[in-house]
């Protein structure tokens, strides 16, 4: 199944009043050293649960337009208003997130007095209809818990006003992401990346990729290459892409030299201590990354070599 059919069904959630829908809301928090979120549920009245379901349903209906363009998630790309990025749960990053979501009925209730609220990152609305589960995510923080704000809140109690002290949350009618049937869709990129700790994941993936590369390819100055890559988000993106390539665990210096020769690349290989080593050149910082990403194609028509902008297979 492609990314299109789940999105089409997501934007056409059946009537929640006539289909025995079950709707739940959970808050999510992260502990410092745990990559998986901790979920705590809100105990809702039937009418309030319905309001959350309608809010999510009405939000996603706004994306039924034929003008909507779905495209693969790219961390460095800024989508236009009519573009929705998606990620498959075949991606290890998203798979870990979706697999960590517990069944809604198994999520413990939140204790508003606990420090869980201090570390809230997002909340999740789940609509269950039959065997279908539709997930909606919205960035959230402790400032949304009104009694933890710096403002004084009052409410009418009988014939006078009293200060509001009971834990009270506020929610808007927007969502930053939705997940259904193997695909996660982004509606607000900055919040999407925050919710799912994209930059933390990206750096970890980049370090893993660098470790893999250093074990396979001898460098004359690997630490310089590593420092350059980890100091730049787009280079970390490229390293993550390299890590996902099917050939990366089998690449060797013969592959490197052959590609350099075939495409006349400006990448130096030297003999050092009886071993061939690749040299990172600060004046050409992207050269080795493009080389490792196999980002070069040859045009049989123009009889020239090019660097490709995508890895789409024909």
Secondary structure, DSSP 8 states (H G I E B T S, - for coil): --HHHHHHHHTT---STTTT-EEEEEEEE--TT-SS-EEEE----HHHHHHHHHHHHHHHHTT--TT-EEEE--TT----TTEEEEEETTSHHHHHHHHT---GGGS-B--TTSGGGGGEEEEEEEEEETTEEEEEEEE--GGGBGGGSSS--EEEETTEEEE--S--B---S--SEEEETTEEEESSHHHHHHHTTHHHHHHHHHHHHHHHHHHHS-BSSHHHHHHHHHT-HHHHHHHHHHHHSTTGGG--HHHHHHHHHHTT---EEEEETTEEEEE--GGGTTHHHHHHTT-EEEETTTTEEEE-S-----
